[in-house]
Amino acid sequence: MSNLPKVVYFGADAICLPGLCYLAGPGREACELVGVVSQPDRRQGRGRQLQPNPVSAYAREAGIPLLQPEKPDSALIEWLREREVSVGFVMAYGHFLGRAVREAPRYGLLNFHGSILPAFRGASPVETAIATGELEIGVCLMQIVKEMDAGGVADCQRLPIEPDDTAPDVRRKVGEAVVPLLERNLAAAVRGGLNFAPQDAAKATYCRKIRKEDGALNFALTAAAIEARLRAFTPWPGGYFDHDSTRIKVGRCTVAASLEVAEPGRVLAVGATLDVATGDGVLKIHELQRPGGRMLSASDFVRGYPIKVGVVLPSVETDPLLV
């Protein structure tokens, strides 16, 4: 090992890769990446074969020491202490990190959180920001403390949410935004020289985990709100409505002004798009999918599965994303 300050990276999702790649490459000028801590391989797909997550796969390919405990334990703590780790960086790791783990590196653990704190603390900041119509998102470099996402913030990289951005688009931006944060702060972080500004707890908002049932369309919402939720829930849980006893998945949608007053959920037109009345405006559905089928253009879909003008599609009220 070199005499450079030693760092570790905790993560499990593809959003972590830009920051991890930076630490494994140019970041070595300021530190030595001595290990990656990630989730164990999980069984996936029809064959239920063990598969690594993107972070584990990268670490193995790059030859970086990889630890995959089922949960952070005493062995991990001892490993961090033995290697005299200066600081640990965390992003989308998926485990609560207790005090003993947080204090094992000399200068603790620092988290990259995908929001402009104190807004959108919690499990789904990217999806919730899109779904609630935010025009801007960010990544905060922050201290990890016992309370969820409540630590002091050293720096924040802001970025826009474009009108047609889906969750994968924004997650890619958020992952890439970690790199300038590291460029500005890595040298200070590995020597304990960062300054952390406390958050204003009175302004904190919290977002919950996204659930499968969040994909149900509620036509009582405005067309703009429904379209934002659909972009937020791409690719999962997506969007859907029930027609008779068939669950129809919804693909790309756009919004139009309403030229008539109609009950939310009423089908106004069937053609190149399936036009549905909402609480305000018209949701123009461009793509639809039947169970077991593939996503089709609205015009192709209705040729094989007729939906009549005038029918009222049911709305499903879902729980708020902010809790």
N, C-alpha and C positions, 0 to 999 in steps of 0.2 A: 504493500500500500504506500501511497505518496504521503507527503506532509501537508497536503491540502486539506481544508476542512471537509468533513465527511457528511454526506446527506443520504437520505433514503426517500423513496417515493411510495406513497400508499394510493392505490387506485385500482379500478376494475373495469371501467367503461372506456369506450373509444374516445370520449371527450377528453380523456387524460393524455392522449398520445402526443399532442403538440408540446406540452410542457415536459413530458418525459423525454421526448426526443431531444429537446433543447438541453436538458441536464446531462443526457448521455453524449452530447456532442460539444457545441460551443461552451456549454455550462461548465465543462471540465476545467476551463481556465481559472474559475473561481472556487471550484470544489471538486470533490471526487464522489461520484455516485456509487455507493457501496452495496446497494441492494434495492429491490422492489418488493413491496408487500402487497399481495393481492388476494382475491377470493380463490378457494379451491376450484379445480376443474369441475364442471357440472355436466350431467347427462343431458343431451339436447338432440332434437330432430327425431325422425321416425325410428332410426336405429338405436336411439338412446345411448349413443356413444359418448364417452367423456370428451369434452371439448374445453380448451382454455378460453378465457375471456381475452379481449384484445390486448390488455396490458400484460397479462401473463405470456401470451404468444410473442409479443414484442420483446419482453425480457429474455425469453429463452433464445430467440433468434439472435439477439444482440449479445448474448453471453453474460448478461447481468445477473448476479446472484438473486434468486427468487425464493421468497417465503410465501406459503399459502396456508396459514393456519385457519382452521374452521372458524375461530374467533380469536381476537388478540389475547394472548395468554402470557404466563410467566416466562416461557421459553423465548417468546418474541422480545420481551422486556430485557432479558439477559443478553440476547443477541445484540440489541441496540447498545447496551452498556458496554459490552466487550469490544465493540468496534468504535467506541468513543464518538458516536454520531453527534454532530453539531446541531443539526436541525432536520426535521422531517416535513415533507410537503405532502398534503393530502388533497385529493379531489375524487369525488364519486367512488369512495371506497366501500361504503355500505355497512359499516359497523360503528357502534358507539365506541369511542376511545376513552377509556377510563384514566383516572389521574396518574396511575403508575406508568402507563404507556406514554401519556403526554409529557411526563417529566423525565423519561428515559434519555431522550436527546438533550444535550447541554442547554440548548435554547428553545426546547419544546417543539411542538408541532404547529405548523401553519397550514391553513386551509384556503383553497381557491373556491369561493362560493359564487354561483352564477346569478347574482342579482346585485342591485345597488342597495346595499344594506343601509338602514334596517328594514327595508321593504323586502317581502318575499323570502323571509326565513323559512326553512323547512325543505320538504322532499321534492318539490316540483317547481322550482322557480322559473325555469325556461317555459314550460308548458303553461303555467299560470299567467305569466307575463303576456304571452301571446293571446291567450284566451280572454284576458280582461282588457285587451286593446291597448296595452302599453306601446309607446313608440320608441322606447329606449330600454336597453338592458345593460348589464355590466358584469364584471368579475371583480370581486373584492379579495384581496390578500389579507387574511385576518387570523387572529389568535384562536386556537381551539380551547374552549372552556367547557365546564360541565353543562351549562345551559345551551340549548341548541342554537347555533349560529349567532351567539350573543357576544362574542369576543371583540376586542378592539380591532380597528381596521387600519392597516398601514398604507394601503394604496388601492385605487379602483380604476379599472380600465372600462370606459363606457363605449357602447356601440349601438347603432340604430337597429330597430326592427322594421324591416321594409314591409309594405302592404301585402306582398304575396309570399312572405317568408313562412315556411312550415317549421315544425319543431326540429327536424334534422338540419335545416338551414341555420337556425339560430344556435343550435348546439355546436355546429361546426365553428361558427364565429366565436362562441364562448370559449371553446377549446383553444382556438388560435390566439385569443386575447390573453391567455396565460403567458405567452412568450414575452410580450413587452413588459408585463409585470415582473417577470424574472430578470429581464435585461436591466430594469431599473433598480431592483431590490435584492438580487441574489447576493451580491458582495456584502451588503449590510446584514442580510438575514443569517448568513453562516457565521457571523461574528457577534451576533446579538445586538446589532446596532440599529434595528428598526424602531421607529416611534409609532405607537398605536393610539389612534383616537377612539375614545369610547363612543359606542353607539347611543343614540337617543331612544331609549326603550319605549318611551311614550309614543313613538312613531312606528313601532315595529308592527309588521303584518306577517301572518303565517300561512303557508300553503301546505295542503295535505298531499298524500299520495294520490296519484291518478288511478281510478278504478275502471274496470271493464264497462260498467253501467254508465259511466260518464259519456260514453259515445252515443247514448240515446238522444235523439233530436227533440228539442222543446220548441215547437213553432210559435209559442207565445212570446219567446224572446224576439228581439229585433233581428232582421236578416243579417245585419253587420255582426251582431254578437254570435249568431250561429256560425257564420262563415269563419270568424276568428277562432271559435272552438274547434272547428273542423281542421284548420291549419295547425292548431296546437296539438291536436290528437292524431296527427299523421306521424308515423304509420299506425300507432296503437294508442288508444283502442279504436281509432277511426270514428266514423259516424254511421248511424243507421236509423231506420224507422220501420215499423211493422205495417204491412198491408195485408189485410185479412189475416191469415195464419203464417205469412211469409215474412221473414226478416230481410230487409233490403239494405245493403251497404251503400253508402254515399261516397262518391269521389269528389272531384273538383267542383267547386261552386263559385258563383259570383253573386253580386247584390245589385238589385235594380230598385228604383223608386216605385212605389205602388200607385197605380192609376185608378184604383177602386178600393172600396172598403170591403173586406172579406174576412171571414172567420179564419183565425190562424190554423194552418194545416190544410186549407182548401186548395186543391189543385186548380190552378188558373189556366194553364196551357200545357199542351203536350206536343213536342216537336223536336227541334234541335236541342232544346233544354226542357226539363220538367220544372215548371214554374209553380212555386208554392207560396201562398200568402203567409205572412208572419205577423208578429205583434207590431212591426213597423217595417215596411218594405217587402220586396219579393225576393225569395231565395231561388236563384236559377241554378238548378242542379244539372251539371254537364255530364256526369258519369254515375252509373249505377251497377250493382252487382247482385245477382241471386246467390243463394247458398249453393256451394259447390261449383259455381261458375266463375267467370273471370270478369274483371271490370270492363264495361262497355260504354260507348257513348250513349247518351240518353235516347237518341233516335234509334239506334240499333237495339237497345234494351227494350223499348216499348213495342217494337215489332214482335218480339218473342214473349213479352210479358206486358199485356195492356194495362195501363192505369188511366182511368177515365177522368176527363175534366169534370170538376164538381165534387169529386170524392174528397172527404176530409181525412187526412192522415192524422193518426193520434199523436199527441204531444206527451212527453214524459218529463216530469219535473225532477231535476237532479239536485244534489246537494251543492251548496256554494263551494268554490275551490279555495276560498280564503276562510280560515277558521279562527 
